[in-house]
Amino acid sequence: MIAVVEEVEGFRVKLRRPSGMSWTAERTRLRPATAYEHRQFRALAALQRLRQKGLACPDPGAGRLSPGSAGR
């Protein structure tokens, strides 16, 4: 799960996601993020900012046609 290290306490670290979710994990269970994971984290942070502003679409399926309604 993608997160940022907020705090280190001995062998435990406190992690936080852009949504605010936080948890602790053992330091030995972590690894540096890949370039893809860096981009993914930035995208999640941007989405969370939109959600907090109320601009994100609450229903991604809104506006789609139902399977039987096409061509009517």
N, C-alpha and C positions, 0 to 999 in steps of 0.2 A: 504494500500500500504506500503510495507516494505521500511524503510528509517532510516537514523541516524539523531539524533538531532545535528545540527551544532552550533546553537546559541539560547539563550533564551533572549527575550526582553519583560519583563513584563509577560503578559498573552499570548503572541504570541511566537512561536518557529519557527526557520528556519530548515527545513528538507532537506536532500539530498539523492538521490539514487546513486548507483554505476555508473550509466550512466552519472551522472552530473546534472540531472534534479533536480531542487530545488523549494520549495514552502514554504509558511508559513501556520501555522494552530494554532488553539487555544490549549493551553496547556492541557485543560480539555478533549480534544478529543483524546488524546494519551493514550496508555497503554504499559506496558512492553512487549517485544517480547517473544513468546514461544520458546522452543528449536527448533521446526520445522522451525520457522521463522528465527532464527539465522542461521541455515543451509542453508535456502533458500537465505538469504542475502549474505552469503559467496559464494554460487554458482553463484549468479548474478554478484558479484564482479569479480570472476574468469572468467566468460564469457566476461565481459566487457574488462578485460585486454587482452584476446585473440583477441577480435574485434579490439582493438586499435593497436595490433601488426599485424593485417591483417590475422590472422590464423584461424578465425572462418569461417565455411562454409557459404557462402552467400546464397546458395540455398539448404535447407535441403532435397529437393526432387530430387536433381541431382543424376543421376545414377540409378534411379528406372526404372523398366520396366513399360511401359504403359499397361493398362488392357488387350488390345487385342494382345500384342506382346509376351506373355509367350508361350513357346513351339515351337517357329518358328525357 
